[in-house]
Amino acid sequence: MTDLFEMLSSIAQRRKAEVGSPFASPKAAEKWLKTLPADSDYDVHHALVEGLERFNAENETATVNRMKALLKIEAAGLPMQMRIVEQYVRNQATFRLARQALWRESWAFWSLLAEAWMKMLKQARRNPASAELKPFLAEMATRALRYTGLAMRWDYHQTRSPHGSAWQRVHRLYRLVERDGYATQDVLINARVTHCAREYAQVVLMGLVHPLGYRVQEIEAVAQIFEGHAALPLPVLVPQRGVHTHVADLSLSEGASVLDGACIQGRRLRYFALGPMIDYLRSLDPTDEAEGGLTRQVASLIERGGMRRGLQRTHRFGRVWVASGMANILAALALPETASVRPPLEPWMLRDESAEGMGFALPAAQSLPHGRLVAVSWDPSENAWQLLAIRWTRQEEGHHLVGAQFLSRHPKRVEIFSEANAAGPAGDKAWAVFLPMVNAEQGVSNLLLPQAHYQPGAQLSLRDGDLLYRLRLGEVLESHEGWLRVGMDVLGREQYAVAA
């Protein structure tokens, strides 16, 4: 009987090895690549996309062998991707259905590669058992940045701006590699030397051009100019007047903007000297400036600042009342007739205000970590509050200055709960804060909820007075001291009494 069990165990192990992942090792990946269809470039490319989908879905622990297998797929896929892209660009004048299919395949390839390298990088940094991957952090991060930027570029092809979460991902990744010290470590990708800072700069430049009205051929021509320019301007921490022309705020979900004289050093501000780049673009087009050749148009767009942010601040003085921290904010947002205890409020002096936020001067230094949430009101008795997040603090000539960014001008305290049969902490009712969009151009509302109640893609119910909304939770946009600000999709709405 023992021999029979051993034989069955041996057979099971052999079968497991046979049906195991084709990406467990470089040799397994090579064997899988040899099985791809050879009928046409499109069929091979589609099989590569499906392979990347499977690679990501396996969600296996990152190892050097899996990384080398991914490199095998990348090396086989990039030449094929270039041929598909060339065909896609050629088909713009004709074959509308074909070009849409080619766009979809190309976008999927870039997005899946970006996701694969991002997951690999996260595991290599967070998993103590992945010490063998530490020497390859720059390789992984540069690829994650590059392919994320390419997926964003493909959004421009469809006349749409990259989502704010894509900008957040790029900013967060660059901040991470800069902190770890390999932002400018050279990496070889597709026979071209690059590094994280260079790839980040290319994403920022394309964002400044904002080529929504350009044809696909023009977008790709501009991108090739940026990629081929050796002296690409890189981000720096310390601004210099007369040198740096643009600034990117790594805490925001948008690209860079023109520098309107506000040369202030900040932990999450990165400056670019784009004057030489603008001159270089103009030198490529010898035509008269009035005729507006492509590179001259691009130079003018960058010079004007692309999608300009409202950085101008208006001096505005006066006392406001502030509830700091989520416990106090929830108490402040409660309706007066239902509030059992009024929260402790602090008087802050307002210094200036813009479309993006407020600046304050405090009588004494306070512990206000970046990301701390505050609710601000001119008159608490009116129960009108605005929700902001602290973005910077500094000392200036004996004053304690604070800068905060608007998250919502009309936050609402709401009740959330999962389906009745849900188990665990997510099954309990809890308070959350609904954040209607800051302005109509954003088009997206967010939800603040306790970290224990978040699961990506989970469905829950939100009660706002007599209305019950059914939501699907999206990506985490930011963490605020145990609370998460997440995107969401509204699946339905009904009267609470009917739903009950």
Summary of the structure (lengths in Angstrom):
residues: 500
radius of gyration: 26.1
end to end distance: 59.1
largest distance: 91.0
contacts: 1486
relative contact order: 0.05
helix: 44%
strand: 24%
